[in-house]
């Protein structure tokens, strides 16, 4: 049911954003290119809209098929499909979302101006159209450039955590937190290697992973485990379970998770399911509670309470995949020093408003897909 609800919400948002964006684009084109608008614009617009909406139509078919049959259809891994179907849709969607953030305030300013400057209606219309054109033109270049930059870069957020009466053995202890690596044909060996090298360059004492080592399908389990196994930390690398770790075999969650766990374990990484781990750092103890909170499995309240109340150490960490409110509240109530979660990919999409990202994640640290957070105690 949740898949159908998410699909319907996504369709409504897409249609609303697309309708509003196209209406504003019409105004800009009509003002600056009147002959093109009269002769060829309608045909070009129709071709454009059909092209960029082919991918969401395919997704609707896939999700509808899944809802009816319970069998999941995966799109073929093909660069032609990527470059002519998937990438155009996402670039266009991001372009529309980003532009709408600026176009709505612009429309409000226009309406207010017309209330007080009715005699200057023609001038206001011209200025409005010009700014429309500049906003859309700017983001036509900015969005794909930013996508390429983000795809090829690895960001690190450094946080210094201060705690009263911190055990001397934990002074300057470095924890690296990563999440949602999601190995697939977009996140290939080269991209993963670049990421792993960046994390290792931080010289961490401990690495924690919030799950989602793969996207889907069994083909990337070994690749992900092998690359993650190249991570280096004095006190080890540990992970909780993520959503996608259950989906290597879509209809066999147990087999999927077992293969991911086995591959990680073979490469020296332990994936822990609803349990605790104590890391001894000389005379101090770091107590980590691993909670499984995914679409496949939610932690029973009795288990959550038991693990949270029985976790004692000089420094307490709760690690989970989904930052669910009840888990956050449990971490607060039981005086955990850190709550770490993945799943949200740092918001996945950040919008340019005064050159600042506006979407933040729940939890103590911001995390992004293919990014890492360095915490120094």
C-alpha positions as CSV (number, residue, x, y, z in Angstrom):
1,X,0.0,0.0,0.0
2,X,2.8,2.5,0.9
3,X,4.2,2.0,-2.6
4,X,0.9,3.0,-4.2
5,X,0.6,6.0,-1.9
6,X,4.1,7.2,-2.6
7,X,3.5,6.7,-6.4
8,X,0.3,8.8,-6.3
9,X,2.0,11.6,-4.3
10,X,4.9,11.6,-6.7
11,X,2.6,11.8,-9.7
12,X,0.6,14.8,-8.2
13,X,3.8,16.7,-7.3
14,X,5.3,16.1,-10.8
15,X,2.1,17.2,-12.6
16,X,1.7,20.4,-10.4
17,X,5.3,21.4,-10.8
18,X,5.4,20.6,-14.5
19,X,2.1,22.5,-15.2
20,X,3.3,25.6,-13.3
21,X,6.8,25.6,-14.9
22,X,5.5,25.2,-18.4
23,X,3.0,28.0,-17.9
24,X,5.8,30.4,-16.8
25,X,8.0,29.2,-19.7
26,X,5.3,30.0,-22.1
27,X,5.3,33.6,-20.9
28,X,9.1,34.0,-21.3
29,X,9.1,32.5,-24.8
30,X,6.1,34.5,-25.9
31,X,7.8,37.7,-24.8
32,X,11.3,37.2,-26.2
33,X,10.6,35.0,-29.2
34,X,7.1,35.9,-30.5
35,X,7.6,34.4,-34.0
36,X,8.9,31.1,-32.7
37,X,6.1,31.1,-30.2
38,X,3.5,31.5,-32.9
39,X,4.9,29.1,-35.4
40,X,6.9,26.2,-33.8
41,X,6.7,26.5,-30.0
42,X,3.6,24.3,-29.5
43,X,5.1,21.4,-31.5
44,X,8.5,21.6,-29.7
45,X,6.7,21.8,-26.3
46,X,4.7,18.7,-27.0
47,X,7.7,16.7,-28.2
48,X,9.7,17.9,-25.1
49,X,6.9,17.0,-22.6
50,X,6.4,13.5,-24.1
51,X,10.1,12.8,-24.1
52,X,10.8,13.9,-20.4
53,X,7.7,12.0,-19.2
54,X,8.4,8.6,-20.8
55,X,10.5,7.6,-17.7
56,X,7.8,8.4,-15.1
57,X,5.3,6.6,-17.3
58,X,7.6,3.5,-17.3
59,X,7.8,3.8,-13.5
60,X,4.0,3.9,-13.2
61,X,3.8,0.7,-15.2
62,X,6.5,-1.0,-13.1
63,X,4.9,0.0,-9.7
64,X,1.4,-0.9,-11.0
65,X,2.6,-4.3,-12.1
66,X,4.3,-4.8,-8.7
67,X,1.2,-3.8,-6.8
68,X,-0.9,-6.3,-8.9
69,X,1.4,-9.3,-9.2
70,X,3.9,-8.8,-6.3
71,X,6.7,-9.3,-8.8
72,X,9.2,-6.4,-9.3
73,X,10.4,-5.5,-12.8
74,X,13.9,-3.9,-13.0
75,X,14.8,-1.6,-15.8
76,X,17.6,-2.9,-18.0
77,X,21.1,-1.5,-17.3
78,X,21.7,0.2,-20.6
79,X,23.5,3.5,-21.3
80,X,21.1,4.4,-24.2
81,X,18.2,4.2,-21.7
82,X,20.2,6.2,-19.2
83,X,21.1,9.1,-21.5
84,X,17.9,9.3,-23.5
85,X,15.3,8.4,-20.9
86,X,16.4,8.5,-17.3
87,X,18.9,11.4,-17.2
88,X,16.7,13.8,-19.2
89,X,13.8,13.2,-16.9
90,X,15.8,13.8,-13.7
91,X,17.6,16.9,-15.1
92,X,14.3,18.3,-16.2
93,X,12.6,17.6,-12.9
94,X,15.4,19.2,-10.9
95,X,15.4,22.1,-13.3
96,X,11.7,22.6,-12.8
97,X,11.8,22.2,-9.0
98,X,14.7,24.6,-8.7
99,X,13.1,27.2,-10.9
100,X,9.7,27.0,-9.2
101,X,11.4,28.0,-5.9
102,X,12.3,31.3,-7.5
103,X,9.3,31.7,-9.8
104,X,6.6,31.6,-7.1
105,X,8.1,34.6,-5.1
106,X,8.5,36.4,-8.5
107,X,4.8,35.9,-9.3
108,X,3.9,37.2,-5.8
109,X,6.0,40.3,-6.3
110,X,4.4,40.8,-9.7
111,X,0.8,40.6,-8.3
112,X,1.6,43.0,-5.4
113,X,3.2,45.5,-7.9
114,X,0.1,45.4,-10.1
115,X,-2.1,46.3,-7.2
116,X,-0.2,49.5,-6.6
117,X,1.2,50.3,-10.1
118,X,-1.8,49.5,-12.4
119,X,-0.7,52.2,-14.9
120,X,2.6,50.5,-15.4
121,X,1.1,47.1,-16.2
122,X,2.9,46.7,-19.5
123,X,6.3,47.6,-18.0
124,X,5.8,45.2,-15.1
125,X,4.9,42.4,-17.5
126,X,8.1,43.0,-19.5
127,X,10.2,43.0,-16.4
128,X,8.5,39.9,-15.1
129,X,9.1,38.1,-18.4
130,X,12.7,39.2,-18.5
131,X,13.4,37.9,-15.0
132,X,11.5,34.7,-15.8
133,X,13.8,34.2,-18.8
134,X,17.0,34.9,-16.8
135,X,16.0,32.5,-14.0
136,X,15.2,29.6,-16.3
137,X,18.2,30.3,-18.5
138,X,20.6,30.3,-15.5
139,X,19.3,27.0,-14.2
140,X,19.4,25.4,-17.6
141,X,23.2,25.6,-17.2
142,X,23.5,25.4,-13.5
143,X,21.5,22.2,-12.9
144,X,23.4,19.8,-15.2
145,X,26.8,21.3,-14.2
146,X,26.0,20.9,-10.5
147,X,24.8,17.3,-11.2
148,X,28.1,16.4,-12.9
149,X,30.1,18.1,-10.1
150,X,28.2,16.3,-7.3
151,X,28.4,13.0,-9.1
152,X,32.2,13.1,-9.2
153,X,32.9,14.7,-5.8
154,X,33.0,13.3,-2.3
155,X,32.1,15.7,0.5
156,X,33.2,15.4,4.1
157,X,31.5,17.2,7.0
158,X,33.8,17.5,10.0
159,X,32.2,17.8,13.4
160,X,33.9,18.3,16.8
161,X,31.9,16.7,19.6
162,X,32.4,18.1,23.1
163,X,31.4,16.1,26.2
164,X,32.0,16.9,29.8
165,X,34.1,14.4,31.6
166,X,35.1,12.6,28.4
167,X,37.3,9.6,29.1
168,X,41.0,10.6,28.5
169,X,41.4,7.6,26.2
170,X,38.7,9.1,23.8
171,X,40.4,12.5,23.4
172,X,40.8,13.2,19.7
173,X,39.2,9.8,18.8
174,X,38.0,10.0,15.1
175,X,34.8,8.4,14.1
176,X,33.7,8.4,10.4
177,X,30.1,7.9,9.6
178,X,28.9,6.9,6.1
179,X,25.7,5.7,4.6
180,X,23.8,4.7,1.5
181,X,26.7,3.7,-0.7
182,X,24.2,1.8,-2.9
183,X,26.5,0.1,-5.4
184,X,24.9,-0.3,-8.8
185,X,25.8,0.5,-12.4
186,X,25.8,4.2,-11.6
187,X,28.0,3.8,-8.6
188,X,30.6,1.6,-10.2
189,X,34.0,0.4,-9.0
190,X,35.8,3.6,-10.0
191,X,33.4,5.8,-8.2
192,X,33.4,3.6,-5.1
193,X,37.2,3.4,-5.1
194,X,37.3,7.2,-5.2
195,X,35.0,7.3,-2.2
196,X,36.8,4.7,-0.2
197,X,40.1,6.5,-0.7
198,X,38.6,9.7,0.5
199,X,37.3,8.1,3.7
200,X,40.6,6.4,4.4
201,X,42.5,9.7,3.9
202,X,40.7,10.8,7.1
203,X,42.6,8.2,9.1
204,X,39.5,7.2,11.2
205,X,39.7,5.2,14.4
206,X,36.2,3.8,13.9
207,X,33.9,3.6,10.9
208,X,30.1,3.2,11.2
209,X,27.8,2.6,8.3
210,X,24.0,3.1,8.3
211,X,23.3,0.4,5.7
212,X,22.2,0.4,2.1
213,X,25.4,-1.1,0.7
214,X,23.7,-2.0,-2.6
215,X,20.7,-0.6,-4.6
216,X,19.1,-3.8,-5.9
217,X,20.0,-7.1,-7.6
218,X,22.7,-9.5,-6.5
219,X,25.3,-8.4,-9.1
220,X,26.8,-5.7,-6.9
221,X,26.9,-7.4,-3.6
222,X,30.5,-8.6,-4.0
223,X,31.7,-5.3,-5.5
224,X,30.2,-3.3,-2.6
225,X,31.6,-5.7,0.0
226,X,35.0,-5.8,-1.6
227,X,35.3,-2.0,-1.8
228,X,33.9,-1.4,1.7
229,X,36.4,-4.0,2.9
230,X,39.2,-1.7,1.8
231,X,38.2,0.8,4.5
232,X,40.7,1.1,7.3
233,X,40.0,1.9,10.9
234,X,41.9,1.0,14.0
235,X,38.9,-0.2,15.9
236,X,36.9,-1.7,13.0
237,X,34.1,-1.1,10.6
238,X,30.5,-1.9,11.5
239,X,27.1,-1.5,9.8
240,X,23.4,-1.7,10.6
241,X,20.9,-3.0,8.1
242,X,19.5,-0.8,5.4
243,X,16.4,-1.0,3.2
244,X,18.2,-2.0,0.0
245,X,20.3,-4.7,1.7
246,X,17.0,-6.7,1.7
247,X,16.4,-6.2,-2.0
248,X,19.2,-8.0,-3.8
249,X,16.5,-10.7,-4.5
250,X,13.3,-8.7,-4.5
251,X,11.0,-11.5,-3.3
252,X,13.5,-13.2,-0.9
253,X,14.5,-10.8,1.8
254,X,16.2,-13.4,3.9
255,X,18.4,-14.6,1.1
256,X,19.3,-11.0,0.1
257,X,20.3,-10.0,3.6
258,X,22.3,-13.2,4.2
259,X,24.3,-12.8,1.1
260,X,25.1,-9.1,1.9
261,X,26.1,-10.0,5.5
262,X,28.3,-12.9,4.3
263,X,30.0,-10.8,1.7
264,X,30.7,-8.0,4.2
265,X,31.9,-10.5,6.9
266,X,34.3,-12.1,4.4
267,X,35.8,-8.6,3.8
268,X,36.1,-7.8,7.5
269,X,32.9,-5.7,8.0
270,X,30.3,-6.8,10.5
271,X,26.6,-6.0,9.8
272,X,24.7,-6.1,13.1
273,X,21.0,-6.7,13.4
274,X,19.3,-5.4,16.6
275,X,22.2,-5.9,18.9
276,X,24.9,-4.0,20.8
277,X,28.7,-3.8,20.4
278,X,31.2,-2.5,22.9
279,X,34.5,-1.1,21.5
280,X,37.3,-1.0,24.0
281,X,39.6,2.0,23.6
282,X,42.3,1.4,26.2
283,X,40.5,2.0,29.5
284,X,37.3,3.5,27.9
285,X,34.3,1.8,26.3
286,X,32.3,3.0,23.3
287,X,28.9,1.3,23.4
288,X,27.0,1.1,20.1
289,X,23.4,0.0,19.7
290,X,22.5,-1.2,16.2
291,X,18.8,-0.9,15.5
292,X,17.1,-2.4,12.4
293,X,14.5,0.1,11.1
294,X,13.7,-0.5,7.4
295,X,10.7,-0.9,5.1
296,X,11.1,-4.7,5.5
297,X,11.4,-4.8,9.2
298,X,10.7,-2.4,12.1
299,X,12.3,-3.1,15.5
300,X,9.8,-4.3,18.1
301,X,9.3,-1.8,20.8
302,X,10.3,-4.3,23.5
303,X,13.6,-4.9,21.7
304,X,14.3,-1.2,21.1
305,X,13.7,-0.5,24.8
306,X,15.8,-3.4,26.0
307,X,18.7,-2.6,23.8
308,X,18.6,1.1,24.6
309,X,18.3,0.8,28.4
310,X,21.0,-1.9,28.7
311,X,23.6,0.0,26.7
312,X,26.2,1.4,29.1
313,X,29.6,2.8,28.2
314,X,31.8,5.9,28.4
315,X,30.3,7.0,25.1
316,X,27.0,5.8,23.8
317,X,25.9,5.7,20.1
318,X,22.7,4.6,18.6
319,X,23.0,3.6,14.9
320,X,20.0,2.9,12.6
321,X,19.0,3.2,8.9
322,X,15.7,5.1,9.1
323,X,15.6,8.1,11.5
324,X,12.2,7.2,12.8
325,X,10.7,9.6,15.5
326,X,10.3,6.9,18.1
327,X,13.9,5.7,17.8
328,X,15.2,9.3,18.0
329,X,13.0,9.8,21.1
330,X,14.4,6.6,22.6
331,X,17.9,7.7,22.0
332,X,17.2,11.1,23.7
333,X,15.4,9.5,26.6
334,X,18.2,7.0,27.3
335,X,20.9,9.7,27.1
336,X,22.8,8.5,24.0
337,X,25.6,10.8,23.1
338,X,25.1,10.3,19.4
339,X,22.2,9.3,17.2
340,X,23.2,8.4,13.7
341,X,20.9,7.5,10.8
342,X,21.0,7.2,7.0
343,X,18.2,6.7,4.5
344,X,17.5,10.4,3.7
345,X,20.7,10.9,1.7
346,X,21.0,14.4,3.3
347,X,17.7,15.3,1.7
348,X,18.9,13.8,-1.7
349,X,18.0,17.1,-3.4
350,X,19.3,20.5,-2.2
351,X,18.0,23.7,-3.7
352,X,19.9,26.8,-4.5
353,X,18.6,29.6,-2.3
354,X,21.2,32.2,-1.6
355,X,23.7,29.5,-2.5
356,X,22.8,27.5,0.6
357,X,21.3,23.9,0.8
358,X,17.8,24.1,2.4
359,X,17.1,20.4,3.1
360,X,18.6,18.9,6.2
361,X,18.4,15.5,7.8
362,X,17.1,14.4,11.2
363,X,19.8,13.3,13.6
364,X,23.0,14.7,14.9
365,X,25.0,14.6,11.7
366,X,24.1,15.6,8.2
367,X,24.8,12.8,5.7
368,X,24.6,12.6,2.0
369,X,24.6,9.8,-0.5
370,X,28.3,9.2,-1.3
371,X,29.4,11.6,1.5
372,X,31.0,11.0,4.9
373,X,31.0,12.7,8.2
374,X,34.0,12.9,10.4
375,X,33.4,13.3,14.1
376,X,36.3,14.1,16.4
377,X,35.7,13.6,20.2
